[in-house]
Amino acid sequence: MNKVRITAIRQTVYSDLMAKYENPIEHTCDVREGQQWISENGECPEGMCPAAWYSMREFVESLARGEGNFYDGWMKNPMSAMISCNDGFRPFSFYIEVIDGKDCGRREYCSEPIK
């Protein structure tokens, strides 16, 4: 199976929606921009936010199996996806990409050399 890198790209915060609809909470998410995880065998990496994993799990599992080209050409790199977590007030966008594996597809789409 392919290794898949998950990178936290950007968080959007909707302060107006939080003020209008959310009860105040002290702690939300520990994810930080630029943070990375490696999924092996399509499994949830240690330290990954469970809610974020729930949003991206099927994409990571598919990429780990060597599948890709989601939505018929959606991504420039067909062995990747851009997925957001399901927090409606402060969602994070994650870039998911195959980094190594015999089923990587076309080599130019692998982020690291195949070994």
N, CA, C and O atoms as a MOPAC input file, in Angstrom:
PM7 MOZYME 1SCF
protein

 N      0.83700 1    -1.19600 1     0.00000 1
 C      0.00000 1     0.00000 1     0.00000 1
 C      0.87600 1     1.25100 1     0.00000 1
 O      2.02200 1     1.22200 1     0.44900 1
 N      0.32600 1     2.33400 1    -0.50400 1
 C      1.03300 1     3.60700 1    -0.55200 1
 C      1.03700 1     4.30000 1     0.80400 1
 O      0.11600 1     4.14600 1     1.60500 1
 N      2.09500 1     5.06500 1     1.03800 1
 C      2.10800 1     5.98200 1     2.17100 1
 C      1.42800 1     7.25700 1     1.70400 1
 O      1.59500 1     7.68400 1     0.56100 1
 N      0.66400 1     7.85600 1     2.59600 1
 C     -0.07000 1     9.07600 1     2.26400 1
 C      0.27500 1    10.15700 1     3.28800 1
 O      0.15200 1     9.95800 1     4.49700 1
 N      0.71100 1    11.30900 1     2.76700 1
 C      1.01700 1    12.44100 1     3.65000 1
 C     -0.21600 1    13.33500 1     3.73700 1
 O     -0.87500 1    13.61900 1     2.73700 1
 N     -0.50500 1    13.76800 1     4.95500 1
 C     -1.62000 1    14.67400 1     5.22800 1
 C     -1.01300 1    15.96500 1     5.77200 1
 O     -0.31000 1    15.93900 1     6.78200 1
 N     -1.27700 1    17.08500 1     5.11900 1
 C     -0.72400 1    18.37300 1     5.55100 1
 C     -1.85800 1    19.33900 1     5.85000 1
 O     -2.74300 1    19.54100 1     5.01800 1
 N     -1.83400 1    19.93600 1     7.03900 1
 C     -2.80200 1    20.97700 1     7.40200 1
 C     -2.39500 1    22.25300 1     6.67400 1
 O     -1.35400 1    22.83500 1     6.97800 1
 N     -3.19700 1    22.68600 1     5.72600 1
 C     -2.85300 1    23.81700 1     4.86900 1
 C     -3.33600 1    25.14600 1     5.45300 1
 O     -2.54900 1    26.08100 1     5.60300 1
 N     -4.60000 1    25.23100 1     5.77600 1
 C     -5.15400 1    26.51900 1     6.20600 1
 C     -6.39700 1    26.30500 1     7.05200 1
 O     -7.16900 1    25.37300 1     6.83000 1
 N     -6.57300 1    27.18500 1     8.02200 1
 C     -7.79000 1    27.19900 1     8.82300 1
 C     -8.55800 1    28.49000 1     8.53500 1
 O     -7.97600 1    29.57000 1     8.43000 1
 N     -9.84700 1    28.35100 1     8.41200 1
 C    -10.72800 1    29.50300 1     8.25700 1
 C    -11.55500 1    29.60900 1     9.52700 1
 O    -12.05400 1    28.60300 1    10.03300 1
 N    -11.70200 1    30.82100 1    10.04400 1
 C    -12.47400 1    31.03400 1    11.27100 1
 C    -13.62900 1    31.97600 1    10.95700 1
 O    -13.42700 1    33.08800 1    10.46800 1
 N    -14.82000 1    31.52200 1    11.24000 1
 C    -16.02100 1    32.30800 1    11.01500 1
 C    -16.50100 1    32.88000 1    12.35200 1
 O    -17.40900 1    32.33900 1    12.98200 1
 N    -15.88100 1    33.97100 1    12.76700 1
 C    -16.18100 1    34.58800 1    14.06800 1
 C    -17.63500 1    35.02000 1    14.17200 1
 O    -18.23800 1    34.91800 1    15.24100 1
 N    -18.20400 1    35.50100 1    13.07100 1
 C    -19.59200 1    35.94000 1    13.09600 1
 C    -20.53800 1    34.77200 1    13.37300 1
 O    -21.50300 1    34.91600 1    14.12300 1
 N    -20.26200 1    33.62200 1    12.76900 1
 C    -21.09800 1    32.44300 1    13.02000 1
 C    -20.89400 1    31.92200 1    14.43900 1
 O    -21.84200 1    31.47800 1    15.08700 1
 N    -19.66200 1    31.97700 1    14.91500 1
 C    -19.37800 1    31.53600 1    16.28500 1
 C    -20.15100 1    32.39700 1    17.27800 1
 O    -20.76200 1    31.87800 1    18.21200 1
 N    -20.12500 1    33.71200 1    17.07600 1
 C    -20.81600 1    34.62600 1    17.98700 1
 C    -22.33000 1    34.39900 1    17.96600 1
 O    -23.00300 1    34.50700 1    18.99100 1
 N    -22.84300 1    34.08800 1    16.79100 1
 C    -24.29000 1    33.94500 1    16.65000 1
 C    -24.82000 1    32.58700 1    17.11100 1
 O    -25.90900 1    32.50700 1    17.67900 1
 N    -24.04100 1    31.49900 1    16.86500 1
 C    -24.59700 1    30.16300 1    17.06700 1
 C    -23.87600 1    29.27400 1    18.08300 1
 O    -24.48400 1    28.34900 1    18.62200 1
 N    -22.62900 1    29.52900 1    18.34800 1
 C    -21.85300 1    28.57600 1    19.15300 1
 C    -21.83400 1    28.97300 1    20.62400 1
 O    -21.67700 1    30.14700 1    20.96100 1
 N    -21.99600 1    27.98200 1    21.49100 1
 C    -21.75800 1    28.21000 1    22.91000 1
 C    -20.26000 1    28.35200 1    23.11200 1
 O    -19.48600 1    27.63500 1    22.47700 1
 N    -19.83300 1    29.25900 1    23.97700 1
 C    -18.39200 1    29.43800 1    24.19700 1
 C    -17.73700 1    28.13000 1    24.65600 1
 O    -18.25000 1    27.44200 1    25.53800 1
 N    -16.59600 1    27.80100 1    24.04300 1
 C    -15.82600 1    26.63100 1    24.46400 1
 C    -14.36900 1    27.04600 1    24.61300 1
 O    -13.87200 1    27.90800 1    23.88800 1
 N    -13.70000 1    26.41700 1    25.56300 1
 C    -12.32200 1    26.79900 1    25.84300 1
 C    -11.32700 1    26.16600 1    24.88900 1
 O    -10.36100 1    26.81600 1    24.48800 1
 N    -11.54200 1    24.90600 1    24.51500 1
 C    -10.56500 1    24.19300 1    23.69100 1
 C    -11.27900 1    23.58300 1    22.49200 1
 O    -12.29600 1    22.90400 1    22.63600 1
 N    -10.73000 1    23.83600 1    21.31100 1
 C    -11.36200 1    23.26900 1    20.11700 1
 C    -10.45900 1    22.24100 1    19.44600 1
 O    -10.73600 1    21.04300 1    19.51600 1
 N     -9.41500 1    22.67400 1    18.81600 1
 C     -8.61300 1    21.78400 1    17.98300 1
 C     -7.12800 1    22.06600 1    18.17800 1
 O     -6.72200 1    23.21700 1    18.33500 1
 N     -6.32800 1    21.01800 1    18.16900 1
 C     -4.87800 1    21.17000 1    18.33600 1
 C     -4.12500 1    21.23700 1    17.01200 1
 O     -2.90200 1    21.37700 1    17.01600 1
 N     -4.81600 1    21.14100 1    15.88700 1
 C     -4.16500 1    21.16400 1    14.57800 1
 C     -3.60200 1    22.56500 1    14.31000 1
 O     -4.23100 1    23.57400 1    14.62900 1
 N     -2.40800 1    22.60100 1    13.72000 1
 C     -1.75400 1    23.86100 1    13.36900 1
 C     -1.38200 1    23.84800 1    11.88900 1
 O     -1.06000 1    22.79400 1    11.33900 1
 N     -1.42500 1    25.00500 1    11.24700 1
 C     -1.03700 1    25.10400 1     9.84300 1
 C      0.37700 1    24.58100 1     9.64800 1
 O      1.28000 1    24.88800 1    10.42600 1
 N      0.55600 1    23.78500 1     8.59700 1
 C      1.85300 1    23.20600 1     8.28600 1
 C      2.10900 1    21.86500 1     8.95300 1
 O      3.05600 1    21.16900 1     8.58500 1
 N      1.30800 1    21.49400 1     9.90200 1
 C      1.47500 1    20.21300 1    10.59300 1
 C      1.25500 1    19.07600 1     9.60200 1
 O      0.39400 1    19.15800 1     8.72600 1
 N      2.05100 1    18.00400 1     9.75300 1
 C      1.94700 1    16.87300 1     8.82500 1
 C      1.86500 1    15.55800 1     9.57800 1
 O      2.38200 1    15.41100 1    10.68600 1
 N      1.19700 1    14.60800 1     8.94000 1
 C      1.09600 1    13.24100 1     9.42500 1
 C      1.32100 1    12.31900 1     8.24400 1
 O      1.09300 1    12.70300 1     7.09700 1
 N      1.76800 1    11.09800 1     8.52300 1
 C      1.91200 1    10.06500 1     7.48900 1
 C      0.97600 1     8.92300 1     7.84400 1
 O      1.02900 1     8.36500 1     8.94000 1
 N      0.12300 1     8.59300 1     6.89300 1
 C     -0.75700 1     7.43700 1     7.05400 1
 C     -0.10300 1     6.25400 1     6.35600 1
 O      0.26900 1     6.33400 1     5.18500 1
 N      0.03000 1     5.17000 1     7.08300 1
 C      0.54100 1     3.92000 1     6.50600 1
 C     -0.58300 1     2.90100 1     6.48600 1
 O     -1.32600 1     2.75100 1     7.45600 1
 N     -0.69300 1     2.21000 1     5.37300 1
 C     -1.74100 1     1.19800 1     5.18300 1
 C     -3.14400 1     1.78400 1     5.30000 1
 O     -4.08400 1     1.07500 1     5.66000 1
 N     -3.28900 1     3.06400 1     5.00000 1
 C     -4.60500 1     3.69700 1     5.03700 1
 C     -5.15500 1     3.90800 1     6.42800 1
 O     -6.35100 1     4.15000 1     6.59300 1
 N     -4.29500 1     3.81800 1     7.43900 1
 C     -4.75700 1     3.93900 1     8.82000 1
 C     -4.59400 1     5.35700 1     9.34000 1
 O     -3.78100 1     6.13300 1     8.83600 1
 N     -5.38500 1     5.68100 1    10.35900 1
 C     -5.33100 1     6.99900 1    10.97900 1
 C     -3.97800 1     7.19300 1    11.65500 1
 O     -3.59300 1     6.38400 1    12.50000 1
 N     -3.24900 1     8.25500 1    11.29700 1
 C     -1.95900 1     8.48800 1    11.93500 1
 C     -2.11900 1     8.92500 1    13.39200 1
 O     -3.11400 1     9.54900 1    13.76200 1
 N     -1.14600 1     8.59400 1    14.19000 1
 C     -1.15900 1     8.98500 1    15.59600 1
 C     -1.18300 1    10.51200 1    15.70400 1
 O     -0.44500 1    11.20400 1    15.00300 1
 N     -2.03200 1    11.02300 1    16.58400 1
 C     -2.11500 1    12.45200 1    16.80600 1
 C     -3.06700 1    13.19700 1    15.88300 1
 O     -3.25100 1    14.40500 1    16.03200 1
 N     -3.67000 1    12.50100 1    14.93700 1
 C     -4.61200 1    13.13300 1    14.01200 1
 C     -5.92900 1    13.41100 1    14.74000 1
 O     -6.41600 1    12.56900 1    15.49500 1
 N     -6.49200 1    14.57400 1    14.51200 1
 C     -7.78600 1    14.93800 1    15.08400 1
 C     -8.84200 1    13.93000 1    14.61200 1
 O     -9.00200 1    13.73400 1    13.40700 1
 N     -9.56000 1    13.29200 1    15.53400 1
 C    -10.55400 1    12.29100 1    15.12100 1
 C    -11.63500 1    12.83800 1    14.18700 1
 O    -12.05200 1    12.14300 1    13.26000 1
 N    -12.08900 1    14.06000 1    14.41300 1
 C    -13.12100 1    14.63300 1    13.53800 1
 C    -12.57000 1    14.89600 1    12.13700 1
 O    -13.26500 1    14.67700 1    11.14500 1
 N    -11.32900 1    15.36300 1    12.05600 1
 C    -10.71000 1    15.58800 1    10.74500 1
 C    -10.52900 1    14.24900 1    10.02700 1
 O    -10.80500 1    14.14800 1     8.83100 1
 N    -10.07100 1    13.23200 1    10.73800 1
 C     -9.88700 1    11.91400 1    10.13600 1
 C    -11.20300 1    11.38700 1     9.57800 1
 O    -11.23000 1    10.80400 1     8.49400 1
 N    -12.27300 1    11.58500 1    10.29800 1
 C    -13.58200 1    11.12700 1     9.83900 1
 C    -13.92500 1    11.74900 1     8.48400 1
 O    -14.52700 1    11.09200 1     7.63400 1
 N    -13.54400 1    13.01100 1     8.28300 1
 C    -13.83400 1    13.70700 1     7.03300 1
 C    -12.98900 1    13.23000 1     5.86100 1
 O    -13.43200 1    13.28500 1     4.71400 1
 N    -11.76600 1    12.75900 1     6.14100 1
 C    -10.84000 1    12.43100 1     5.05700 1
 C    -10.55300 1    10.94400 1     4.89700 1
 O     -9.90500 1    10.54600 1     3.92900 1
 N    -11.01200 1    10.13300 1     5.80700 1
 C    -10.64700 1     8.71800 1     5.85100 1
 C    -10.81400 1     7.99800 1     4.50800 1
 O     -9.89800 1     7.30400 1     4.06700 1
 N    -11.95200 1     8.15300 1     3.86500 1
 C    -12.19100 1     7.42200 1     2.61600 1
 C    -11.20900 1     7.82800 1     1.52000 1
 O    -10.80200 1     6.98800 1     0.71800 1
 N    -10.82300 1     9.10900 1     1.47600 1
 C     -9.85600 1     9.57100 1     0.48400 1
 C     -8.47400 1     8.99100 1     0.77600 1
 O     -7.78400 1     8.54100 1    -0.13900 1
 N     -8.07000 1     9.00100 1     2.03500 1
 C     -6.75900 1     8.45300 1     2.41400 1
 C     -6.71000 1     6.96300 1     2.10200 1
 O     -5.72700 1     6.48200 1     1.53800 1
 N     -7.75200 1     6.23100 1     2.45700 1
 C     -7.78500 1     4.79300 1     2.18800 1
 C     -7.70200 1     4.51600 1     0.68700 1
 O     -6.98900 1     3.60500 1     0.26500 1
 N     -8.42200 1     5.29100 1    -0.12000 1
 C     -8.38800 1     5.10800 1    -1.57800 1
 C     -6.99300 1     5.37400 1    -2.13100 1
 O     -6.48700 1     4.59200 1    -2.93600 1
 N     -6.36900 1     6.46800 1    -1.70900 1
 C     -5.01800 1     6.77700 1    -2.17600 1
 C     -4.02400 1     5.70500 1    -1.72700 1
 O     -3.11300 1     5.34900 1    -2.47500 1
 N     -4.19500 1     5.19900 1    -0.53000 1
 C     -3.30000 1     4.14600 1    -0.03900 1
 C     -3.39700 1     2.89100 1    -0.90400 1
 O     -2.40900 1     2.17600 1    -1.07300 1
 N     -4.57800 1     2.62100 1    -1.44900 1
 C     -4.78200 1     1.45800 1    -2.31900 1
 C     -4.31900 1     1.70900 1    -3.74700 1
 O     -4.36700 1     0.79900 1    -4.57300 1
 N     -3.87100 1     2.92400 1    -4.05600 1
 C     -3.42400 1     3.23900 1    -5.40400 1
 C     -4.50900 1     3.80700 1    -6.28300 1
 O     -4.31000 1     3.98600 1    -7.48500 1
 N     -5.65300 1     4.09200 1    -5.69800 1
 C     -6.74000 1     4.71700 1    -6.44400 1
 C     -6.52900 1     6.23100 1    -6.40100 1
 O     -5.73900 1     6.72500 1    -5.59700 1
 N     -7.20700 1     6.93900 1    -7.23000 1
 C     -7.08500 1     8.39400 1    -7.26500 1
 C     -7.99400 1     8.95600 1    -8.32200 1
 O     -9.02800 1     8.37100 1    -8.64500 1
 N     -7.60600 1    10.10200 1    -8.86500 1
 C     -8.38100 1    10.78600 1    -9.88900 1
 C     -9.82600 1    10.96700 1    -9.44700 1
 O    -10.76500 1    10.64700 1   -10.17600 1
 N     -9.98000 1    11.49200 1    -8.22500 1
 C    -11.31100 1    11.71500 1    -7.67300 1
 C    -12.07900 1    12.72100 1    -8.53000 1
 O    -11.51000 1    13.70800 1    -8.99900 1
 N    -13.32900 1    12.47500 1    -8.72400 1
 C    -14.22400 1    13.36800 1    -9.45700 1
 C    -13.70800 1    13.69300 1   -10.85200 1
 O    -13.89200 1    14.80100 1   -11.35600 1
 N    -13.06400 1    12.71500 1   -11.46000 1
 C    -12.67400 1    12.78800 1   -12.87000 1
 C    -11.87100 1    14.04100 1   -13.22200 1
 O    -12.28700 1    14.85300 1   -14.04800 1
 N    -10.71300 1    14.17700 1   -12.57600 1
 C     -9.81000 1    15.26200 1   -12.93300 1
 C     -9.87300 1    16.48200 1   -12.03600 1
 O     -9.42000 1    17.55700 1   -12.42800 1
 N    -10.41700 1    16.34100 1   -10.85300 1
 C    -10.58100 1    17.44200 1    -9.90400 1
 C     -9.24800 1    18.07200 1    -9.51200 1
 O     -9.13100 1    19.29700 1    -9.48500 1
 N     -8.23900 1    17.25000 1    -9.20700 1
 C     -6.95100 1    17.75200 1    -8.72400 1
 C     -5.90700 1    17.71500 1    -9.83700 1
 O     -5.92600 1    16.81800 1   -10.67900 1
 N     -4.99400 1    18.69300 1    -9.84000 1
 C     -3.88700 1    18.68600 1   -10.79600 1
 C     -3.05200 1    17.42800 1   -10.61600 1
 O     -2.63200 1    16.81600 1   -11.59800 1
 N     -2.81000 1    17.04200 1    -9.38500 1
 C     -2.14100 1    15.78200 1    -9.07600 1
 C     -3.25400 1    14.76600 1    -8.80900 1
 O     -3.91200 1    14.85200 1    -7.77200 1
 N     -3.48400 1    13.81600 1    -9.70100 1
 C     -4.59000 1    12.88200 1    -9.51500 1
 C     -4.42200 1    11.95100 1    -8.31500 1
 O     -5.37300 1    11.28000 1    -7.91400 1
 N     -3.22600 1    11.90400 1    -7.74400 1
 C     -2.98400 1    11.07000 1    -6.56800 1
 C     -3.00900 1    11.93300 1    -5.30700 1
 O     -2.19400 1    11.75200 1    -4.40200 1
 N     -3.96000 1    12.87900 1    -5.26100 1
 C     -4.09300 1    13.78100 1    -4.12200 1
 C     -5.54400 1    14.21600 1    -3.96900 1
 O     -6.39100 1    13.94600 1    -4.82100 1
 N     -5.80500 1    14.90500 1    -2.84900 1
 C     -7.12600 1    15.49100 1    -2.60700 1
 C     -6.96000 1    16.65300 1    -1.63000 1
 O     -6.02000 1    16.67000 1    -0.83600 1
 N     -7.86000 1    17.61000 1    -1.68800 1
 C     -7.93200 1    18.70300 1    -0.72400 1
 C     -9.25300 1    18.53100 1     0.01200 1
 O    -10.32200 1    18.63900 1    -0.58800 1
 N     -9.17900 1    18.26700 1     1.29500 1
 C    -10.35600 1    17.93900 1     2.09500 1
 C    -10.41700 1    18.85500 1     3.30400 1
 O     -9.38300 1    19.17800 1     3.88800 1
 N    -11.60500 1    19.27300 1     3.68500 1
 C    -11.77600 1    20.08200 1     4.88800 1
 C    -12.43700 1    19.25600 1     5.98000 1
 O    -13.23900 1    18.36200 1     5.71100 1
 N    -12.08400 1    19.57700 1     7.21600 1
 C    -12.75900 1    18.91500 1     8.33200 1
 C    -14.17700 1    19.45700 1     8.43900 1
 O    -14.52700 1    20.42500 1     7.76300 1
 N    -14.98200 1    18.84600 1     9.27300 1
 C    -16.40100 1    19.18500 1     9.31100 1
 C    -16.77100 1    20.20400 1    10.38300 1
 O    -17.94700 1    20.31500 1    10.72800 1
 N    -15.81000 1    20.95300 1    10.92200 1
 C    -16.10200 1    22.01300 1    11.88200 1
 C    -16.65900 1    23.21200 1    11.12000 1
 O    -15.92500 1    23.85000 1    10.36500 1
 N    -17.90600 1    23.52300 1    11.29800 1
 C    -18.54300 1    24.60400 1    10.56600 1
 C    -18.12000 1    25.99200 1    11.00300 1
 O    -18.38200 1    26.96300 1    10.29400 1
 N    -17.47000 1    26.11200 1    12.15700 1
 C    -17.04400 1    27.40600 1    12.67400 1
 C    -15.58100 1    27.71400 1    12.39400 1
 O    -15.22300 1    28.87400 1    12.18900 1
 N    -14.73500 1    26.69700 1    12.38100 1
 C    -13.29000 1    26.89500 1    12.18200 1
 C    -12.68100 1    25.73000 1    11.40300 1
 O    -11.79300 1    25.04800 1    11.91500 1
 N    -13.14500 1    25.49200 1    10.17100 1
 C    -12.65600 1    24.32900 1     9.41200 1
 C    -11.19400 1    24.47100 1     8.98600 1
 O    -10.71100 1    25.56600 1     8.69500 1
 N    -10.51900 1    23.34400 1     8.95900 1
 C     -9.16000 1    23.24900 1     8.44100 1
 C     -9.21100 1    22.57900 1     7.08500 1
 O     -9.99500 1    21.65300 1     6.87500 1
 N     -8.37400 1    23.04300 1     6.15500 1
 C     -8.20800 1    22.37600 1     4.86300 1
 C     -6.94000 1    21.54300 1     4.91700 1
 O     -5.89700 1    22.01200 1     5.37100 1
 N     -7.03700 1    20.30200 1     4.44900 1
 C     -5.91800 1    19.36700 1     4.46000 1
 C     -5.60300 1    18.93100 1     3.03700 1
 O     -6.50400 1    18.58600 1     2.27200 1
 N     -4.31400 1    18.94800 1     2.68300 1
 C     -3.86100 1    18.41200 1     1.40800 1
 C     -3.38200 1    16.98800 1     1.67300 1
 O     -2.52500 1    16.75400 1     2.52600 1
 N     -3.94300 1    16.05500 1     0.93800 1
 C     -3.65400 1    14.63300 1     1.10600 1
 C     -2.98800 1    14.16200 1    -0.17500 1
 O     -3.51600 1    14.38200 1    -1.26500 1
 N     -1.81700 1    13.50900 1    -0.05300 1
 C     -1.08300 1    13.10700 1    -1.25500 1
 C     -0.31400 1    11.81100 1    -1.02800 1
 O      0.18600 1    11.54200 1     0.06500 1
 N     -0.23500 1    11.02100 1    -2.08900 1
 C      0.59800 1     9.82100 1    -2.06900 1
 C      2.05500 1    10.27200 1    -2.10000 1
 O      2.43800 1    11.10600 1    -2.92000 1
 N      2.85900 1     9.71400 1    -1.20000 1
 C      4.27700 1    10.08700 1    -1.20100 1
 C      5.19700 1     8.94200 1    -1.56100 1
 O      6.35600 1     9.17600 1    -1.90500 1
 N      4.72200 1     7.72200 1    -1.49500 1
 C      5.57800 1     6.58400 1    -1.79800 1
 C      4.71700 1     5.33900 1    -1.94200 1
 O      3.71700 1     5.17600 1    -1.24200 1
 N      5.11300 1     4.47100 1    -2.84700 1
 C      4.40100 1     3.21100 1    -2.97000 1
 C      4.42800 1     2.67700 1    -4.37800 1
 O      4.52900 1     3.43400 1    -5.34400 1
 N      4.33900 1     1.37800 1    -4.48800 1
 C      4.41000 1     0.73600 1    -5.79800 1
 C      3.20900 1     1.07600 1    -6.67100 1
 O      3.29000 1     0.97600 1    -7.89500 1
 N      2.08900 1     1.48000 1    -6.05800 1
 C      0.89100 1     1.81000 1    -6.81400 1
 C      0.69900 1     3.31000 1    -6.96600 1
 O     -0.42500 1     3.78300 1    -7.13300 1
 N      1.77600 1     4.04600 1    -6.91000 1
 C      1.68800 1     5.50400 1    -6.93800 1
 C      1.10400 1     6.02600 1    -8.24500 1
 O      0.66900 1     7.17600 1    -8.30200 1
 N      1.08500 1     5.24900 1    -9.24700 1
 C      0.60000 1     5.73800 1   -10.53400 1
 C      1.76000 1     6.34800 1   -11.29600 1
 O      2.87300 1     5.82500 1   -11.25400 1
 N      1.52100 1     7.40700 1   -11.96800 1
 C      2.58400 1     8.06700 1   -12.72200 1
 C      3.58300 1     8.68600 1   -11.76300 1
 O      3.19700 1     9.44000 1   -10.87000 1
 N      4.84500 1     8.38400 1   -11.93100 1
 C      5.89300 1     8.81500 1   -10.99900 1
 C      5.94300 1    10.32000 1   -10.77200 1
 O      6.29000 1    10.76300 1    -9.67700 1
 N      5.60700 1    11.10800 1   -11.77500 1
 C      5.69700 1    12.55400 1   -11.60000 1
 C      4.69500 1    13.06700 1   -10.56600 1
 O      4.82100 1    14.19900 1   -10.09900 1
 N      3.70800 1    12.25500 1   -10.20300 1
 C      2.74100 1    12.67500 1    -9.20100 1
 C      3.10800 1    12.23100 1    -7.79700 1
 O      2.41700 1    12.58900 1    -6.84400 1
 N      4.16300 1    11.47100 1    -7.64600 1
 C      4.62500 1    11.09000 1    -6.30600 1
 C      5.46600 1    12.22800 1    -5.75200 1
 O      6.32300 1    12.76500 1    -6.45300 1
 N      5.23000 1    12.59300 1    -4.51900 1
 C      5.97600 1    13.69800 1    -3.91900 1
 C      7.36900 1    13.30900 1    -3.51500 1
 O      8.23200 1    14.17900 1    -3.38900 1
 N      7.62300 1    12.04700 1    -3.30900 1
 C      8.95700 1    11.55700 1    -2.96600 1
 C      9.25200 1    10.36600 1    -3.85900 1
 O      8.33500 1     9.68800 1    -4.32200 1
 N     10.52000 1    10.11200 1    -4.09900 1
 C     10.86800 1     8.99600 1    -4.99100 1
 C     10.33300 1     7.65600 1    -4.50100 1
 O     10.24700 1     7.41100 1    -3.29800 1
 N      9.98100 1     6.80700 1    -5.43500 1
 C      9.57700 1     5.45100 1    -5.10600 1
 C     10.82600 1     4.63700 1    -4.80600 1
 O     11.80100 1     4.68900 1    -5.55600 1
 N     10.80000 1     3.89100 1    -3.71900 1
 C     11.95900 1     3.08100 1    -3.33100 1
 C     11.74800 1     1.63400 1    -3.66500 1
 O     12.62300 1     0.80700 1    -3.40700 1

